[in-house]
Amino acid sequence: MDHQVVKGNDTSHAPEQTLTETSLVINGKVDGTVSRPEIKLFKRRWVIVFLFSSYSLCNAFQWIQFGIINNIFVHFYGVDSFTIDWLSMIYMLTYIPFLFPVAWLLDQKGLRVIALTGSALNCVGAWIKTASVRPDLFGVTVFGQFVCSLAQVFILGMPSRIASVWFGAREVSTACSIGVFGNQLGIAVGFLVPPLLVPNIVDLGQLADHISVMFYGTAAVASLLFILVILVFKEKPPLPPSQAQAAVRASEDYSYVQSILRLVKNFHFMLLLVTYGINTGSFYAVSTLLNKTIMMHYPGEEVKAGQIGLTLVIAGMAGSLLCGIWLDRTKTFKMTTLAVYFFSLSGMIIYTFTLNLGHLWVVFITAGALGFFMTGYLPLGYEFAAELTYPESEGTSSGLLNVSAQIFGIIFTISQGKIIDEFGTIAGNSFICAFLLVGTVMTGFIKADLRRQRANFDVSGTLSLQTIATGFILPDYGLNGSTVPSHPSQSVY
């Protein structure tokens, strides 16, 4: 069997919307029966999320592969350092105008079309860059990187959508963390591998050979992943994995424009939009400028700079997974988000004032602590947004979060880079610390309005949208201190 029954009788051959009956108890009295859709968990969900994580990894690797050996590409292509920085920032710039058409396409055509397009563009961009390994072909490299950055638009907002469409209520945060995990692992590999494959040598012919190895290897991996997406990736499971997803499937009255307007009018989501942008934009800036920052204090340590970046991201991957598991167990979205934000600020302060001590082992430790919380925040933002905005599309809410991150990332990378050039690393990193302090304070004002949780624990057994239509008020199960009923027929009215 390829599925696991979550609720109800054996319906392995059931139609998509098989219903079961549940007693509705109001004021201690049974008031007839109501119908609820059958929900199932399919084993394929793990294949889907890990395949997505794999091609997300490949795309993230291509984002940072230039920045971590910035000085080497400056020498090879004969351009300045800021121009090489734009090979990373182009990912941020491209995302902003293309988010809305891609989010619309996701809602209209679904996950499979988006997965195919994203993995295809990632593959094409990688192959274009294999034709750019000559000092006079920098424009070809820029075009290839642009195609990869366009692929990112089809990738970055997918984790929360895949988690909601394929995973149950008790594992959705963990699934989102796994989706984000792939992107983080790609950044980690992007920090580690390029300095090993492309050494800092003077001879341009030898340097071209090393760059070719990196580009062709990336293109081969991207091609394999694209083929796997074609063969394996499915749109959605035959039955919904949760009551919240069943409610979304049952709703036919959906307008993309109206959804955007509702999100913009959601005050607490807008607060999260800004705070997520500050935190993730800070991570983008720190990652892009890591080579420059380390080289200022430890000249000639390109490989160590890559290893420090690897430490930062590997620690963040652990933070992401632990935060996802913690959210699935506790549902304490507000408290966890605020705590992780505060520790991100603390980690950035410690990293700032220990960078120039002359001991690389200290930088490894402080970068690891910073990465654990700053990168660990990413899935928290996606899942908190999904809670605050349910039943709006997760692709739209996470897409808006990523637009905010790209905007702040561009601003922070340019500003911090200029400040470092003029005043040094302490001033540049202090600039980031100031914004993280603002983000921490703003996070404290976000209300924990966990709408998706209330939909999943709706005692009536009907879809949440039907509940609203009939005038019932969704119970506050455990979201503000009360307990979640252990059985659907337990009265809470």
Steps between C-alpha positions, in 0.01 A plus 500: 500500500628849419300676764431517869148550633478791739131506581197288416457153355705327230441700182791391285266495199295798609434804281684822576234646728381196698314629806468363851241589760579660833269592785470868577462579868364835607446576869539129584233377254551307180358697210487250215798426277712706270731395218872550476735408213723195526866596549801281425879525509680352199858369517580685177495826699856432622624439144341827390651715775849347471501532120398864534775552758753353257436734208464789744848405625642517147347843441625640832851371425504708182394809694809510722763329278633836376483699821706266717798525259430859401869597471575208266222593255610865518840383375358264233242732341684828562207673673471659843381334820164677503422365151559143624274573799221567250521137383355419843274803527342423160317217679344757731425752226335249263268364767321829564329563161441132419343390828142601422470331158664184637275499809198540270627211287540286813139559599372441147713204388621345826819356644611273214513774235698724736739218591562412135560863403730573792715191454514556122618860533755395760636242256509741202675771702767257615573391142519861375775571752709213364537708181632804689840377618708766326603837639318680215169315553388654828172603335418133434560424868264781597230363266539147637478630855188698407331180375593328828362795695174468304488134602524611862166682466340159432679342797535732797135522605419131455585339840189614687275417203641148463470448876133605503398305188677172588548486880276458804431758767751348744792495256444803278762718675759223487428450128542872436833488685617214277405706195701796628777258604586430135552867421720540805703192415554641150639820651722290727637303205540830314720627781708182518552371144598803283811588706608134472434470125624846398830591670642850499757469221641762260497303172166567328514184289532275805239703680258451209546122527408505869195720440387265220506204737272687740259618228472164319456311827216733600332464160515119518335494844233750390421285195456184709268679742289639216450147362397376845246780535346401165471137607410527868346833603120489538250783533324394823389185685163343407360590844579807715749448786320726749164662573650841420608379154160339447340838564726661241411234242129551566519873441440594137452874552861620470635824358876554484466880508259488794737265681785750462277780628395295803865429581594868473217588738615240754690720746683221682606336175639835384704522820635152432571605139735775619666299778557199273651728237740653752620165638533317169639806322767518770591137431525572125731796564723314745529204260571710190766710674657216700803471272568873518451505877733209571766614251527839675615333822647172373658557153548193280251287695246440222456136597450589866245764399308230317520271801372777726207547264443124509497508880252787500256317273540147644421639845200677345379175345502340844315802635238476225425135560487540877270801469270310264477201734446733795214680324330171411520391863408826674333734247665793684554708186521845661727404789736296283524767230573774754762291682681404178495863381651619830777241482569596137561855620721376783697276266558785256630726778744232623615424143558871434730562795701175482575505127817706535656314795744317271380149585315317223372233741306771682341610170396139432320483835328838478397443136351165599300657781380776268399253230311272739251773580507730195462218246282300737250787484413438132243216541355675805410797284333284233294302750401800713383674182296195399327512840432874493360496145303171473312419278698714254747320272829415671678573173375858507580570866848342485562675168431838657734412786772422248444826312556683827816295558635579153435873539670515838775271370588736216489807727705333773759348265569828320492710818704264714755454221549876466522547878761222528706658222490843668496424874585131552320182599385610847308795354356286219382224731368750755277634223343152475472474880299822515240368258481163677421690822212674323378166367509341846287778647250481213469123539380555855191680364387215271185330629495118493179464297539130411219458248624178340524328838142594581387357166676169567345469848150607402278287726203510263675275249390725216728705282609824659349703216168325556528574869538867429205491259269343760595746769693273735800652675823305472612381845834616637650156559818538689601812314467733793548264789195271474526130422443321174214249523621142477188386313284670237182457703630681808295812557672836517191721464 
